[in-house]
């Protein structure tokens, strides 16, 4: 842990300064972050500063200072003794987004180490930790020593954020969640990148979602956030790339908790399905960039080819199984993962007319998944392992009236009413087949990031 030892300032002066559109110094930002982590600055003053930052925006220097101060507000991982390059992937959140369970073991198969630190369900999106904990016995709360031991042995850990890692972010994020300041690209960048950089990474691949199911639904906003995170990572000495990827429909076939693990394991077992080719391809592309940035391939395309090799030959599957075992999970259910899926109730959602699925409000689809019991209304609430949704038809697919578009799963039959209504509002059927969806919209690197940093940030700025 690096001590901040910030100079003393008056919080009200810093609130006024940002409110009036002035740039704060690195020392002033360190003071605010230290006050958040140590809880020596009252919540109302921190909230006021966050609102000023949301309204006025932050400069690149301020974003860098905020990220750095948050990064060093607690324990910082040091993987010097690993003898492996550390890489990771981070997604800004989507529906059915389960690439972590594929890319982490693939990266380890390539000789890299992925100390993946994940979160829980947030809003309409699922949580990686909730999905992992649907594996009986799987422990996401490892001590630092346990995590380092698994990482050294297998090249992967799949854990949650510890209380000592970036404590300032927990305070500031909770305030943002309560004060309507979550959506600032500057504050999102500092929150994500402080945690990723505190994990001690040599390289980072960002999966920034855009479309109706993304937190940043407008492409211009998502591009700006992606470029901002690449800039921040590169400034910190971590090789960083961002892929702007489509979230106008759920990724893959399944959305939920256990069923997303099931789908991932089946892909690791080389069981393919037409409705999860998007998940497979995106996972291989992301893993290819991880392998390339980690120095194990001469290009991202060569990295993708290696990623597919480790997927097909079973190396990635073995590593995933070993990680499940090392973190206390029941490995035997991975042999036939579909047999472990035991929802109490199922409900088919039927097409009301014949035509093509031309669009989805993917955020509403995500809320439908969460309201089956797969998500939570309040922090700390339990989630149902076997709740969720299976898609039978995706964008561009033709349906006949009365044909199932998807199937909902729940442990309580009364939970179906709201998800069915949400799906009715979300899924549009029309007579003309739409153009195919593009999986990757843009790739933002250290070389081209500057052109995206000049895009419009928010309508009110």
N, C-alpha and C positions, 0 to 999 in steps of 0.2 A: 504494500500500500504506500502510495506517495503522498506525503503531507502537503496540503494546499498552502497553509500559512498565509492566507490572504490579508491584504491591507484592510483596514477598517474604513467602511463607507457608510453613508446613511441610505437605507433602502429607498426611502421616499425620493431622494435625489436621483437615484438610478431609474426609478419608475418615471419621474418627470422627464428625464433625459431621453429615454426610449419613447415615451409618449410624444415628445416633440420631434421625433425623427432623427435624433442624433445617434452616433455610433458609440457603443460602450467599449472601453478598453478591456484587454485580457484580464487585468487585475480586478476590474469591476465585475466582470462575469464570474471570475473565480470566487469572489466574495459572495455573490448570490448563490452559486452552486454549493459552496461550503455551508452557507446558511440553511439551504434545503437539506443537505445530508445530515447536518448536526442539529437541525430543527431549532436553530437560534434566530431565524427570521420567521415571523408569523405567516401563516398560510394566506391571510388576506393580502399581505404585501407581495408575496410570491405570485399569487393569482393575478394581482394587478399588473405586475411586470410581464407575466405571460400574455395577458390580453394586449398590452402595449406592443409586445413583440409580434403577436399575431396580426395586429392592425398595421404596424409599420414595417414589418419584415426585418430580417437581419442581413448584414453584409456577409460576404464570404469569410472575412476575418472573424466576425462575431460567431458565425456557425462553427468555425474551427476552434475558437476559444471555448465555446460552450461544450462542444463534443469532447475536447481534451480535458476540461475540468470535470465533466461528468465521468469520463473514463477513469480518471484517477481519484474519484471520490471514495473508492473502496479497494478491495483486493483486485490485483491485476495478475492474470495467469502468465507464467513463464515456462515455456516448453523447451528450454534450451537443451535439456537432457534427453529429449525424445529421439534425436537423430532422424527425424522426419520433418519435411516441410508441412506446415499447418495451413489448411485451407478450409473454407466453409462456404455454404450457400445460405442466403436469407431471402425469404419471400415476404412481400408486403401484405400478403393475406388474400385468400380467395376461397372459392367453394369447390370442395373435392380436391384441394391442393395437397398432394401427398408425395411430392417428389423427394422430400427429405429421406424417406425410407429406401429410396433407390440410389440417390446420388451419394449419400454418406458411405455405404459399403462399397460402392464402385470406386470412390476416391481412395478408400483404404486399400482396395485390391490393387490399385496403381502404385502403392507404396507411399501414399500421403497419409496425413493424420487429420481427422476432422473432429475437433472438439465442439460438437453441435450443442448449443444452448438454445432451448426453444421455450415457447409460451403456451398459454391455454386459450380456449375459445374466446374470441373478442368480437362482439357485435354479431354480424351475420356470418362470420367466418369460423371455421373449426380450429381447434388447438392441437398442435403436435403432441403435447404432453398427455392430453385427454385420450388421444388415439393410442399412444403407446401404453397407457395404463389400462386399456381394454384387454391387453394381454395379461392373463392372470399372473400375479406375482411380480410384474415388471416394476422396478424401482427407478423413478426419475430423480429422486432426491438423494444423490450420492454425496458423500463428503469429498472435499477437494482431493484428498489422498486416494480415495477409492476411484474417483473419476480419472485421475492421472494414471493409476495402475491399469485400468481397462484400456485407456487410450494408448499406453505404451505397449500393451500386449496385442491389441487388436486393430489399432489405428482409428477407432471410432468410440465416442461416447455420445449418448443421447440423453441429455439431462435438462433440468430446469434451472432458472436463475437462482443462485444462492442469495441469502440476505446480505452477504458481504460484497456482492458484485454490483457495482454502480448503484449504491443506495440513493444517490441524488435523483436518479431517474424514477425510482419507485414513488418518491414524494412528488416530483414535478408531474409525472404522468397521471397520478391520482387527481391532482389539481386540474390538469388539462381536461380530464374526463368529466369533471364536475362543473367546469366553467366554459365549455363550448370552445376550447382552443386546441382540440386534437388535430384538426385538419391543416394546420400550418406546415408547409413543406420544410421550413427551417427547423421547427421543433421536432417534426417526425425524423428528419435526418439526424439530429443530435441524439435523439433517443435510440434509434436503431444502431447508429454507428458507434456510439459510446460503448454499448454492450458488446458489439462484435469486436471492436478494437481491444477491449479489456480481456477478451478471450485469447489474446496473444496470437493473432493470425498473421501469416505471411502473405496470404492472398484471400480474396473474397469475391464471390460471384453473387450478384443481386438479381433477384427475379422480381421486377417491378410490374405489378399488374395494372392493366388499363381496361376499361370497358364497364358494362353495367354492374358487374359483381365486384369491382375493385373499390377500395377506399378513395383512390384518385380516378374517378371515372373518365374525366376529360384527358385526352392524350397529351395535350400541351402541359397540363399540371403534372402528369406522370413523368413526362420527359424531363421537366425541370427538376423534379425530385430525384430522378435517377442520376442526372448529371451532377446534382449537388452532392449526392452520396459518393459518386466516383471521385469528385474533387476532394471531398473530405478524407476518403480512404487513402488516396494517393498522397495527400499532404502529410498523413500520419506514417507514410512509408510502407503501406500495405497495398500490394498490387490489386486493383479493383476494376471490375467490369460490371455493367448493368445490362440486362436484357429486358426490354419492354415486351411483355407477353400478354396474350389475349385472355380476358376474363369476362366474355360475353355469354358464357355457358359453363356449367360445372366441368372440371377437368377430370377426364376418365369416366367410368361408369357409376361409381359409388360415391356418396357423400354421407359422412357420419363419423363413427369412431372405429369400432372393430372392422366394419366392412371396408374401410379405407386401408387398414392393415392387411385384410384378406386380399384386396385387389393388388396391393404392392407385392405381397408374397407370391401371388400367382404370376405376376410379371417376372419376379426374380426366378421363378421356376420355369420360365419361358412358355407360360400359357398365355397366348395372345387372344385378343378379342377386338373386333372392329371398332367398338365404342371406347376403347382405351388406348388406341394408337397415338392419340394426342399426348396422353400422359407419358407413354413410353418414349416418344420422340423428344418431348421437352426435357425429360429426365436425362436422356443421352446427351442432348446439347448442353445442358447445364453442367453435367459431369465432365463433358469434354473441355469446357472452359476451365473447370477446376483443375483438371489434369494438365492443361496447357499452362495456366498461371502458376501451377505448382512445379513446373519445370520438368514434367515427365513426358511431354510431347512437344513437337516443333511448331504446332499450330492447334487452334481449337478444333479444326476438322479432324486432324490426326488424333486429338484427344477423344473426340466422339467415337472414332473407330475403335480405339482402345477400350472405351467405356462399353461399347456393344460387345466386344470380345469378353470382357469380365462378366457381363450379364449373361451371355450365352453359355459360357463354359462353367457356370455355377460358382465361380469364385466369390462373387458378390453375395449370393445366397448364403454360402457357408459363413461369411463374415457376419451377415445380419443375424443368423442363428446363434453364432458365438456371442454376439453382443447381447442378444436377448437372454441367453443363459447367464452371462457374466453379471447382468443387472437384475437377476432373480426371476426372470420370466419363464413361463412354461413353454418349452421349445416344442413339445410333442404336438401341440395344436397347430403348429405351422406346417405339419406334414399334409394335412387335409383341412386347410383353413375355412373352406366353405361349410364344412360340417359343424364348425363351432358357432356359426351364425344362427342364433335361436331367438328371433324376435317373437313375442307373444302374439302380436297382431300384425296383419298386412292389409294394405288398402291400395288397390290399383287406381291410378288417376287416368281417366279415359279421354280420348280426343272427342270433342263435341261435334266436329265436322271433318270432312275429308279435305286434304290439302297438304301443304308443306309447312314445317315449323320455320317461320321466317325470322323470329326474334324471341329473345327471352330477357326478362328483367332478372338478371342473375342474382342481384341482391335479394329480391323477393324469394327466389328459389332457395338461397342461403337461409333466409329467415324461416322458410318452410321446414328445412332440415333441422334447424335449431329447435323449432317449436314441437317437433316430434319427441323431444327429450334429449336430443344429441347435444344441445347447448345449454347454457345457463342464463337465468334472469339476473342473478346477483353473484358477486364474487364469492367463491367458496362452495357454491351449490354443487351437488353431485350431478353427473351426466350419465345417461344411459348408454351402455356399451353397444347395444344392438339396435338402437334407434337410427333413423336416417332415411336414405332414398337411393333407389337404383334407377338410372336412366335406361330406357329401352329405345328411345329415338332422340337424336340430337339435332342441332341446327342444320337445316337443309334437308332433313329426312322427311319422307312422305308418310302420312298417316291416313288411315281410313276412320270414318266416324265409328266410335265405340272401341277403337284399338287402344291398348294401354300405352301411354307415353312414358310413364314411370310407375314405380311401386314404392309406397311409403311403408316404413317399419316403425313400430312403437311397442312399448310395454304396457301402455294404457290406451284403450280404444277411444276414450274421449278426447285424446290429443289430436285426432285426425282432422277435425273440423276446420281449424284455422289454417293448417298447411294446405289443405285442399283448396280453400278460398284463395290463398296466396298464389298457388300454382295456376289457378284459373285466371288470375289477373296478370301473371307473369308471362305465360306462354301464348304466343300469337300464331295462329294458323291462317295462312292465306293461299291463294291459288297458284302463285308463281314461285318457282324454286329460287331461293336467294343464291348469291355468289358464295363460294366456299370461304370459311373464316381463315384469316392469316394467323398462324400460331405465334410467330415472332414479328413484332412491329418495328423495332429498332434495336441496335446494339450500340451501347454508349461505352466508350473506352477513354483512356487517358489522352489519346490522340485527338478525339473528336468532341470531347465533352464541352469545350468552350462554346461551340455553336448552339448548344441547348441551354446553356446558362443564361442566355439573353432572351429566352422565350418569355412571354407574359406569365407571371406567377399566379396572381389571384385577381379576380375582377375588381376588388376594392382597393388594390394597391396602386 
